[in-house]
Amino acid sequence: MITLQELCHYLNGFLQTALFEDYCPNGLQLEGKNEVKRIATAVTADWATIQQAASAQVDLLLVHHGLFWNRDPYPITGIKKEKIALLLKHNISLLAYHLPLDAHPEIGNNWKAAKDLGWQELQPFSVGVKGRVSHLPVEQCIRQLEQYYDHHAVSALGGAKTIHSIALISGGAYKSLSDAAKESIDLFITGNYDEPAWNVAFEEKINFAALGHTATEKIGPKALGEHLKQQFNLEVRFIDTANPF
């Protein structure tokens, strides 16, 4: 067991929240029970996830995408009111870590994936990571990514047929494709895509793959949950609600 205050203090330090200028409050977003024994982690504080957290009788829900964002309207109405009401009814605390959980060099969405996939010479790339692979055919690399993320890749293969340099920014980072091209990256990976990405890939001669916003951001919450389980002997589960985007 650990107190909510102790856990928040630990996570804010471990994830170095003070280093990030983010689009949302990182850390405690809704206060519940003072004592924490049972945790659920998830990608997003959506309605289905909060329902599962309530059914599992967790003390705390820890997510990557929380309930509050800088440009949100102030009034608490509609589905946001319903989510908060359900959390309060079951006395569940909500913690959210956005960019800090993308960028962490051990359990973050990007560095954890790069290490799992065997990339070498890892360096920061925005809140993501870049590295090297050894003479990997691009089609083989895409298949590895699909297997790792358990998600179909939408690809624009405008670059080299053999991959040596590679970069990843999980989630909604397709606009960073041009930045990757400027650094002569052979393959840039993210979660989402939009119409301009196709043209950029072929015009700037770079390979691009989108593996799903949600799929690429399961890595960090899962890894952080395992870290907390080992660190504090807590009961931890990952809530994996369906979201193909």
BAVO-640966 format. One record per residue (C-alpha): residue number from 1; x, y, z; residue in three letters. Coordinates in steps of 0.5 Angstrom, whole numbers, plus 500, padded with zeros to 3 digits. Layout:
<pos NUM | c1 X | c2 Y | c3 Z | code Ala> $
...
This chain:
<pos 1 | c1 500 | c2 500 | c3 500 | code Met> $
<pos 2 | c1 502 | c2 507 | c3 499 | code Ile> $
<pos 3 | c1 498 | c2 514 | c3 500 | code Thr> $
<pos 4 | c1 496 | c2 518 | c3 494 | code Leu> $
<pos 5 | c1 500 | c2 524 | c3 496 | code Gln> $
<pos 6 | c1 507 | c2 519 | c3 496 | code Glu> $
<pos 7 | c1 505 | c2 516 | c3 489 | code Leu> $
<pos 8 | c1 504 | c2 523 | c3 486 | code Cys> $
<pos 9 | c1 510 | c2 525 | c3 489 | code His> $
<pos 10 | c1 514 | c2 519 | c3 486 | code Tyr> $
<pos 11 | c1 511 | c2 519 | c3 479 | code Leu> $
<pos 12 | c1 512 | c2 527 | c3 479 | code Asn> $
<pos 13 | c1 519 | c2 526 | c3 480 | code Gly> $
<pos 14 | c1 520 | c2 519 | c3 476 | code Phe> $
<pos 15 | c1 517 | c2 522 | c3 470 | code Leu> $
<pos 16 | c1 520 | c2 529 | c3 471 | code Gln> $
<pos 17 | c1 514 | c2 533 | c3 470 | code Thr> $
<pos 18 | c1 517 | c2 540 | c3 471 | code Ala> $
<pos 19 | c1 521 | c2 539 | c3 465 | code Leu> $
<pos 20 | c1 515 | c2 539 | c3 460 | code Phe> $
<pos 21 | c1 511 | c2 545 | c3 458 | code Glu> $
<pos 22 | c1 505 | c2 541 | c3 456 | code Asp> $
<pos 23 | c1 498 | c2 542 | c3 453 | code Tyr> $
<pos 24 | c1 495 | c2 539 | c3 460 | code Cys> $
<pos 25 | c1 496 | c2 538 | c3 467 | code Pro> $
<pos 26 | c1 500 | c2 532 | c3 469 | code Asn> $
<pos 27 | c1 500 | c2 529 | c3 475 | code Gly> $
<pos 28 | c1 493 | c2 528 | c3 479 | code Leu> $
<pos 29 | c1 487 | c2 531 | c3 476 | code Gln> $
<pos 30 | c1 482 | c2 528 | c3 481 | code Leu> $
<pos 31 | c1 483 | c2 526 | c3 488 | code Glu> $
<pos 32 | c1 480 | c2 520 | c3 491 | code Gly> $
<pos 33 | c1 482 | c2 515 | c3 496 | code Lys> $
<pos 34 | c1 488 | c2 517 | c3 500 | code Asn> $
<pos 35 | c1 491 | c2 510 | c3 501 | code Glu> $
<pos 36 | c1 492 | c2 506 | c3 494 | code Val> $
<pos 37 | c1 493 | c2 499 | c3 493 | code Lys> $
<pos 38 | c1 490 | c2 497 | c3 487 | code Arg> $
<pos 39 | c1 491 | c2 501 | c3 480 | code Ile> $
<pos 40 | c1 489 | c2 501 | c3 473 | code Ala> $
<pos 41 | c1 493 | c2 504 | c3 467 | code Thr> $
<pos 42 | c1 490 | c2 506 | c3 460 | code Ala> $
<pos 43 | c1 491 | c2 510 | c3 454 | code Val> $
<pos 44 | c1 485 | c2 515 | c3 455 | code Thr> $
<pos 45 | c1 480 | c2 517 | c3 461 | code Ala> $
<pos 46 | c1 474 | c2 515 | c3 456 | code Asp> $
<pos 47 | c1 468 | c2 513 | c3 459 | code Trp> $
<pos 48 | c1 469 | c2 505 | c3 457 | code Ala> $
<pos 49 | c1 476 | c2 505 | c3 461 | code Thr> $
<pos 50 | c1 473 | c2 509 | c3 467 | code Ile> $
<pos 51 | c1 467 | c2 504 | c3 467 | code Gln> $
<pos 52 | c1 472 | c2 498 | c3 467 | code Gln> $
<pos 53 | c1 476 | c2 502 | c3 473 | code Ala> $
<pos 54 | c1 470 | c2 502 | c3 477 | code Ala> $
<pos 55 | c1 468 | c2 495 | c3 476 | code Ser> $
<pos 56 | c1 475 | c2 493 | c3 478 | code Ala> $
<pos 57 | c1 474 | c2 497 | c3 484 | code Gln> $
<pos 58 | c1 481 | c2 500 | c3 483 | code Val> $
<pos 59 | c1 483 | c2 506 | c3 488 | code Asp> $
<pos 60 | c1 487 | c2 510 | c3 482 | code Leu> $
<pos 61 | c1 486 | c2 510 | c3 474 | code Leu> $
<pos 62 | c1 493 | c2 512 | c3 471 | code Leu> $
<pos 63 | c1 492 | c2 514 | c3 464 | code Val> $
<pos 64 | c1 496 | c2 518 | c3 458 | code His> $
<pos 65 | c1 490 | c2 522 | c3 456 | code His> $
<pos 66 | c1 487 | c2 525 | c3 462 | code Gly> $
<pos 67 | c1 480 | c2 529 | c3 462 | code Leu> $
<pos 68 | c1 483 | c2 536 | c3 462 | code Phe> $
<pos 69 | c1 486 | c2 540 | c3 456 | code Trp> $
<pos 70 | c1 488 | c2 547 | c3 455 | code Asn> $
<pos 71 | c1 483 | c2 549 | c3 450 | code Arg> $
<pos 72 | c1 477 | c2 545 | c3 454 | code Asp> $
<pos 73 | c1 471 | c2 550 | c3 456 | code Pro> $
<pos 74 | c1 471 | c2 551 | c3 463 | code Tyr> $
<pos 75 | c1 464 | c2 548 | c3 464 | code Pro> $
<pos 76 | c1 463 | c2 541 | c3 467 | code Ile> $
<pos 77 | c1 458 | c2 538 | c3 463 | code Thr> $
<pos 78 | c1 455 | c2 533 | c3 459 | code Gly> $
<pos 79 | c1 460 | c2 526 | c3 458 | code Ile> $
<pos 80 | c1 466 | c2 530 | c3 462 | code Lys> $
<pos 81 | c1 461 | c2 531 | c3 468 | code Lys> $
<pos 82 | c1 459 | c2 524 | c3 467 | code Glu> $
<pos 83 | c1 466 | c2 521 | c3 467 | code Lys> $
<pos 84 | c1 468 | c2 525 | c3 473 | code Ile> $
<pos 85 | c1 461 | c2 523 | c3 477 | code Ala> $
<pos 86 | c1 463 | c2 516 | c3 476 | code Leu> $
<pos 87 | c1 470 | c2 517 | c3 479 | code Leu> $
<pos 88 | c1 468 | c2 521 | c3 485 | code Leu> $
<pos 89 | c1 462 | c2 515 | c3 486 | code Lys> $
<pos 90 | c1 467 | c2 510 | c3 487 | code His> $
<pos 91 | c1 472 | c2 515 | c3 490 | code Asn> $
<pos 92 | c1 478 | c2 513 | c3 484 | code Ile> $
<pos 93 | c1 483 | c2 518 | c3 483 | code Ser> $
<pos 94 | c1 485 | c2 520 | c3 476 | code Leu> $
<pos 95 | c1 493 | c2 521 | c3 474 | code Leu> $
<pos 96 | c1 495 | c2 523 | c3 467 | code Ala> $
<pos 97 | c1 502 | c2 524 | c3 464 | code Tyr> $
<pos 98 | c1 502 | c2 526 | c3 457 | code His> $
<pos 99 | c1 509 | c2 528 | c3 454 | code Leu> $
<pos 100 | c1 513 | c2 526 | c3 460 | code Pro> $
<pos 101 | c1 510 | c2 519 | c3 459 | code Leu> $
<pos 102 | c1 512 | c2 520 | c3 451 | code Asp> $
<pos 103 | c1 519 | c2 522 | c3 453 | code Ala> $
<pos 104 | c1 521 | c2 517 | c3 459 | code His> $
<pos 105 | c1 528 | c2 514 | c3 457 | code Pro> $
<pos 106 | c1 526 | c2 507 | c3 461 | code Glu> $
<pos 107 | c1 518 | c2 506 | c3 461 | code Ile> $
<pos 108 | c1 516 | c2 512 | c3 455 | code Gly> $
<pos 109 | c1 512 | c2 510 | c3 449 | code Asn> $
<pos 110 | c1 518 | c2 511 | c3 445 | code Asn> $
<pos 111 | c1 524 | c2 509 | c3 448 | code Trp> $
<pos 112 | c1 521 | c2 503 | c3 451 | code Lys> $
<pos 113 | c1 519 | c2 501 | c3 444 | code Ala> $
<pos 114 | c1 525 | c2 502 | c3 441 | code Ala> $
<pos 115 | c1 529 | c2 498 | c3 446 | code Lys> $
<pos 116 | c1 524 | c2 492 | c3 445 | code Asp> $
<pos 117 | c1 525 | c2 493 | c3 437 | code Leu> $
<pos 118 | c1 533 | c2 492 | c3 438 | code Gly> $
<pos 119 | c1 535 | c2 499 | c3 435 | code Trp> $
<pos 120 | c1 542 | c2 502 | c3 437 | code Gln> $
<pos 121 | c1 545 | c2 508 | c3 438 | code Glu> $
<pos 122 | c1 539 | c2 511 | c3 441 | code Leu> $
<pos 123 | c1 538 | c2 519 | c3 442 | code Gln> $
<pos 124 | c1 532 | c2 524 | c3 443 | code Pro> $
<pos 125 | c1 528 | c2 526 | c3 437 | code Phe> $
<pos 126 | c1 523 | c2 531 | c3 440 | code Ser> $
<pos 127 | c1 519 | c2 527 | c3 445 | code Val> $
<pos 128 | c1 521 | c2 521 | c3 441 | code Gly> $
<pos 129 | c1 527 | c2 517 | c3 440 | code Val> $
<pos 130 | c1 531 | c2 516 | c3 434 | code Lys> $
<pos 131 | c1 536 | c2 510 | c3 433 | code Gly> $
<pos 132 | c1 540 | c2 505 | c3 428 | code Arg> $
<pos 133 | c1 538 | c2 499 | c3 425 | code Val> $
<pos 134 | c1 543 | c2 494 | c3 421 | code Ser> $
<pos 135 | c1 541 | c2 494 | c3 413 | code His> $
<pos 136 | c1 533 | c2 492 | c3 415 | code Leu> $
<pos 137 | c1 529 | c2 492 | c3 408 | code Pro> $
<pos 138 | c1 523 | c2 497 | c3 409 | code Val> $
<pos 139 | c1 518 | c2 491 | c3 408 | code Glu> $
<pos 140 | c1 521 | c2 487 | c3 414 | code Gln> $
<pos 141 | c1 521 | c2 493 | c3 418 | code Cys> $
<pos 142 | c1 514 | c2 495 | c3 417 | code Ile> $
<pos 143 | c1 512 | c2 487 | c3 419 | code Arg> $
<pos 144 | c1 516 | c2 488 | c3 425 | code Gln> $
<pos 145 | c1 512 | c2 494 | c3 427 | code Leu> $
<pos 146 | c1 505 | c2 491 | c3 426 | code Glu> $
<pos 147 | c1 507 | c2 485 | c3 430 | code Gln> $
<pos 148 | c1 510 | c2 489 | c3 436 | code Tyr> $
<pos 149 | c1 504 | c2 494 | c3 436 | code Tyr> $
<pos 150 | c1 499 | c2 488 | c3 434 | code Asp> $
<pos 151 | c1 496 | c2 494 | c3 429 | code His> $
<pos 152 | c1 496 | c2 494 | c3 421 | code His> $
<pos 153 | c1 501 | c2 500 | c3 419 | code Ala> $
<pos 154 | c1 499 | c2 505 | c3 414 | code Val> $
<pos 155 | c1 505 | c2 506 | c3 410 | code Ser> $
<pos 156 | c1 508 | c2 511 | c3 405 | code Ala> $
<pos 157 | c1 514 | c2 508 | c3 402 | code Leu> $
<pos 158 | c1 518 | c2 514 | c3 399 | code Gly> $
<pos 159 | c1 525 | c2 513 | c3 401 | code Gly> $
<pos 160 | c1 530 | c2 508 | c3 401 | code Ala> $
<pos 161 | c1 529 | c2 500 | c3 401 | code Lys> $
<pos 162 | c1 534 | c2 499 | c3 406 | code Thr> $
<pos 163 | c1 533 | c2 502 | c3 413 | code Ile> $
<pos 164 | c1 539 | c2 504 | c3 417 | code His> $
<pos 165 | c1 536 | c2 510 | c3 421 | code Ser> $
<pos 166 | c1 529 | c2 510 | c3 424 | code Ile> $
<pos 167 | c1 525 | c2 515 | c3 429 | code Ala> $
<pos 168 | c1 519 | c2 514 | c3 433 | code Leu> $
<pos 169 | c1 514 | c2 519 | c3 436 | code Ile> $
<pos 170 | c1 508 | c2 516 | c3 438 | code Ser> $
<pos 171 | c1 501 | c2 518 | c3 438 | code Gly> $
<pos 172 | c1 499 | c2 524 | c3 433 | code Gly> $
<pos 173 | c1 506 | c2 526 | c3 430 | code Ala> $
<pos 174 | c1 505 | c2 525 | c3 423 | code Tyr> $
<pos 175 | c1 507 | c2 533 | c3 422 | code Lys> $
<pos 176 | c1 514 | c2 531 | c3 425 | code Ser> $
<pos 177 | c1 515 | c2 527 | c3 418 | code Leu> $
<pos 178 | c1 519 | c2 533 | c3 415 | code Ser> $
<pos 179 | c1 523 | c2 534 | c3 421 | code Asp> $
<pos 180 | c1 525 | c2 527 | c3 420 | code Ala> $
<pos 181 | c1 527 | c2 528 | c3 413 | code Ala> $
<pos 182 | c1 531 | c2 534 | c3 414 | code Lys> $
<pos 183 | c1 535 | c2 529 | c3 419 | code Glu> $
<pos 184 | c1 536 | c2 524 | c3 413 | code Ser> $
<pos 185 | c1 532 | c2 519 | c3 417 | code Ile> $
<pos 186 | c1 530 | c2 513 | c3 413 | code Asp> $
<pos 187 | c1 523 | c2 511 | c3 416 | code Leu> $
<pos 188 | c1 519 | c2 515 | c3 421 | code Phe> $
<pos 189 | c1 514 | c2 512 | c3 425 | code Ile> $
<pos 190 | c1 508 | c2 515 | c3 429 | code Thr> $
<pos 191 | c1 501 | c2 513 | c3 431 | code Gly> $
<pos 192 | c1 496 | c2 518 | c3 426 | code Asn> $
<pos 193 | c1 496 | c2 520 | c3 419 | code Tyr> $
<pos 194 | c1 493 | c2 525 | c3 415 | code Asp> $
<pos 195 | c1 493 | c2 527 | c3 407 | code Glu> $
<pos 196 | c1 499 | c2 531 | c3 407 | code Pro> $
<pos 197 | c1 503 | c2 525 | c3 410 | code Ala> $
<pos 198 | c1 503 | c2 521 | c3 403 | code Trp> $
<pos 199 | c1 506 | c2 527 | c3 399 | code Asn> $
<pos 200 | c1 511 | c2 529 | c3 404 | code Val> $
<pos 201 | c1 514 | c2 522 | c3 404 | code Ala> $
<pos 202 | c1 515 | c2 521 | c3 396 | code Phe> $
<pos 203 | c1 517 | c2 529 | c3 395 | code Glu> $
<pos 204 | c1 522 | c2 529 | c3 401 | code Glu> $
<pos 205 | c1 524 | c2 521 | c3 400 | code Lys> $
<pos 206 | c1 523 | c2 518 | c3 406 | code Ile> $
<pos 207 | c1 519 | c2 512 | c3 409 | code Asn> $
<pos 208 | c1 513 | c2 513 | c3 413 | code Phe> $
<pos 209 | c1 509 | c2 508 | c3 417 | code Ala> $
<pos 210 | c1 503 | c2 510 | c3 422 | code Ala> $
<pos 211 | c1 501 | c2 504 | c3 427 | code Leu> $
<pos 212 | c1 495 | c2 507 | c3 430 | code Gly> $
<pos 213 | c1 495 | c2 513 | c3 436 | code His> $
<pos 214 | c1 492 | c2 508 | c3 441 | code Thr> $
<pos 215 | c1 496 | c2 502 | c3 439 | code Ala> $
<pos 216 | c1 503 | c2 506 | c3 439 | code Thr> $
<pos 217 | c1 501 | c2 509 | c3 446 | code Glu> $
<pos 218 | c1 499 | c2 503 | c3 450 | code Lys> $
<pos 219 | c1 507 | c2 502 | c3 451 | code Ile> $
<pos 220 | c1 508 | c2 507 | c3 456 | code Gly> $
<pos 221 | c1 502 | c2 506 | c3 461 | code Pro> $
<pos 222 | c1 503 | c2 498 | c3 461 | code Lys> $
<pos 223 | c1 511 | c2 499 | c3 463 | code Ala> $
<pos 224 | c1 509 | c2 504 | c3 468 | code Leu> $
<pos 225 | c1 504 | c2 500 | c3 471 | code Gly> $
<pos 226 | c1 509 | c2 494 | c3 471 | code Glu> $
<pos 227 | c1 514 | c2 499 | c3 474 | code His> $
<pos 228 | c1 509 | c2 501 | c3 480 | code Leu> $
<pos 229 | c1 508 | c2 494 | c3 481 | code Lys> $
<pos 230 | c1 515 | c2 492 | c3 482 | code Gln> $
<pos 231 | c1 517 | c2 498 | c3 486 | code Gln> $
<pos 232 | c1 511 | c2 498 | c3 491 | code Phe> $
<pos 233 | c1 508 | c2 491 | c3 491 | code Asn> $
<pos 234 | c1 501 | c2 494 | c3 488 | code Leu> $
<pos 235 | c1 496 | c2 490 | c3 484 | code Glu> $
<pos 236 | c1 496 | c2 493 | c3 477 | code Val> $
<pos 237 | c1 492 | c2 492 | c3 471 | code Arg> $
<pos 238 | c1 492 | c2 495 | c3 464 | code Phe> $
<pos 239 | c1 485 | c2 497 | c3 461 | code Ile> $
<pos 240 | c1 485 | c2 495 | c3 454 | code Asp> $
<pos 241 | c1 479 | c2 498 | c3 451 | code Thr> $
<pos 242 | c1 478 | c2 498 | c3 443 | code Ala> $
<pos 243 | c1 480 | c2 504 | c3 439 | code Asn> $
<pos 244 | c1 483 | c2 502 | c3 432 | code Pro> $
<pos 245 | c1 485 | c2 510 | c3 431 | code Phe> $
